[in-house]
Amino acid sequence: MTGRTFALALAGLAVLIDASMHTVSAQPAPSEQRPAMPQPKRVAPPAVSPVVLGRIRIEPITWGRSRGLGQNGGYIAAFDRRSGRELWLLKIYGVRYDGGMEQDVQDVFITGMKKLSPTRLSIVDEEGRRYLVDVRTRTVTRS
């Protein structure tokens, strides 16, 4: 390769690189812009810390449908603190699903739990509704 051929090849390469850099950095006209990527339909359910009441640990059950419960969210479970064995399950509220909409956007999850006494706790759902739970009698009252 002669010096002249090499110089021409190098100049041609520089022109190609320059053109590709301008193409990459140039903004397409509004009519040429690609549609936005689809966004997730909803964010993940919030992480809610368990509540300890004596010998039991209470946790929200997030994915109830995977357990055959008919809805995601709205359930709590009590576990023996020593063995980790599930003792009982309690439905706090129901979720009504509209068949014309996707179910995941209709799920309502528990966003907070707080110990009120050795046998009572307060629960809040994503819609801001509050519930009082007596774990001794396993009764739920909307507050």
N, C-alpha and C positions, 0 to 999 in steps of 0.2 A: 504494500500500500504506500503510495507516495504521500508526501507531506500535504499536497494540495487535496488529494482524495480524503485524507484523514481530516483535514480542516473542514471540508464540505460536509462530511458525515457528522462531525461534531456540531457544526452550525445547524444542520438539519435536526439533530437530536435536541438541541437547545430550543428550536422553534416548536417542536412537538411537546416538550416539557412545559414550555411557557403557555402554549395553547391549552394543555390539559389543566394547568393550574387555574387559568381564567375560567374554564368551563366549570370546575369544581366549586370555585368560590362565587360564581355568579348566581344570583337569586333568580329562579324562574319567574316568569310573569304570573300574576295571580291566576290566570286561566290555565296555566300549565302546572300549578302546584298539585302535588299528590294529596289525596284525602288523608285526613288525620287517621292514625292508627286507632282501632277501637280501644276504648278504655274499659277496665274491669267494671262490671255492673255494680259492684259494691265492694267496700273494703272488708278485710277479714274481720271476724267477730273480735271484740275486745278481749284481752286476757284479764280474767277476774281471779283474784287471789282467793284461795280456800279460806273458810272460816272454821275455827276450832271451837267446839262447844263440848267441854268435858272430854269424854272418851271418843267423840266422833269428830270427823272432819267433813265439812259440807263443801261440795264443789258444784258449779253449774255444769250441766250436760249440754255441750254445744251442738253436737251432731246427733240429735235424737233419731233422725230418719235412718241412720246407719244401724241403729239398735232396734229398728222396727217400731218406733214410737209415733210415727205419723207426722211429726213436725221437728224442725230444728229449733233449738232454743226453748226456753220456758220450763225446763226441768232442772231440779237439783237432785244430787245423790249424796247419801250419807255413807261414810266409810269408817270402819273401825281403825283407830289410829295405830294400834299395834300390829294387826295382821294385814291391814290394807284391804280387807274384804268388804265388798259393797253390802251394806245392811238394808237400805231401802232407797226407793226412788219416789219423788213427789213432783207432780205437775203443778207449776205455779200459775200459769196462764195458758190459754189456748191461742193458736194462730190460725186465722181464717185465710185460706188460700183461694184466690180468684183464678179459676181455670184458664182465663184468657191472658194471664200474665205469667212470666217465668217465675218459678217458685223461689229461686235464690234471692230475688229482690224483695220478696215478701217475708222472708224469715225475720223474726224479731228475737234478738239475743239479750241475755242478762248482761248488764253493764256494771253492776255493783252489788256487793253483799256486805252487810255490816252486822256485827254482833250487838244486840241490844241488851241481852241478859243471858244467863246460863242456858235458857231454853228458847229464846226468841231471836229472830234475825230479821233484818230489813233487806229487801231486794228491790232493785230498780232495773227496768228494762230500757231498751233503746228508744222507746217512745216517751220515756220520762214517767211512766206509771210506777207507782210504789206499792209494794206488798209487804205485809207482816206475816211471818211464818212462825208458828209454834211447833218446834221440832218434837216436843213430847207428845202432842196430840196429832201432829202432822196435818194441821189445818192452816189454810191460807186465807187472809183477809186483805182486800184491796184498801189501801189507805189514801 
